[in-house]
């Protein structure tokens, strides 16, 4: 993707508190604005400005606010900032092409990154990384590649990996690993015949034990739920995306990426709970969707929120999404895939505004 799209991920993570407003709050022009931060580049000296050929992807934040990002272009590719993005340095002498970054929710010094074939872990804050339980689901061979990783904590760190198969009519899966096991290894969660593009553990995983996945069967895109030891779709039904809420489902196929965002009050133990999904199809047919869980065997609901309506557009591919707030005051910040245009809503996606200035 273009460099501006990657910078958008930085803006989404750092500036979502700006939009965490109650429904009745008034916002002045001076309060809602973008601020420039430095972007990592080659070398440890200087002001860490963007270097020619570099890019910023897969931004992640630890519980203590430390930022991590993948920067292809320079010799070293994994960078860290401990001051909100103003200063950066490379860590671990990592030179890999990275597809995802995750940090333990229990220990900010335990960091994971994934290539298309393997997962690597550091337990010392990024000083050293080692390969971690190789090749989940056969990743790295037969056109199977890792698309995403997620990490949570129960009595130990639990890692989940999403894979996809780039061959037609061949599929990936979701594989999990519990580090507490004597001989940790990847366990197939048996999600079915799907390519998996995004994974997220519920923010209240210790209570609801829920894992959420965005999947495609190469015709439609679904969001699926797994609670504890129950199978996928056993507790809450799948939600099938329907372009423009047509009523007669119009297929939406995730082609590039997807993102899952939970509001502040999300919990996965009861039905009628909302979460949000962004889809980048690569063809302009994506959007932001609101998902409301429904008990199985019924299907959960998916509503196309038409984020691009603020720009007089229909569907629009969205590459980044963040959510904050609760109930009727859920704030959403969405980044377009084909530009640095940002859209925001302070009422759960019922109405949208576009940023007056691109980041």
Buried (B, 14 or more C-beta within 10 A) or exposed (E): BEBBBBBBBBBBBBBBEBBBBEEEEEEEEEEBEBEEBBBBBBEEEEEBEBBEEBBBBBBBBBEEEBBBBBBBBBEBBBBBBBEEBEBBBBBBEBEBEBBBBBBBBBBBBBBBBBBBBBBBBBBEBBEEBEEBBEBBBBBBEEEBBBBBBBBBBEEEBBBBBBBBBEEEEBBBBBBBBBBEEEEBEBBEBEBBEBBBBBBBBBBBBEEBBBBBBBBBBBEBBBBBBBBEEBEBBBBBBBBBBBBEEEEEEBBBBBBBBBBBBBBBEBEBBEBEBBBBBBBBBBEBBBBBBBBBBBEBEEBBBBBBBBBBBBBEBEBBBBBBBBBBBBEEBBBBBBBBBBBBBBBBBBBBBEEBBBBEEBB
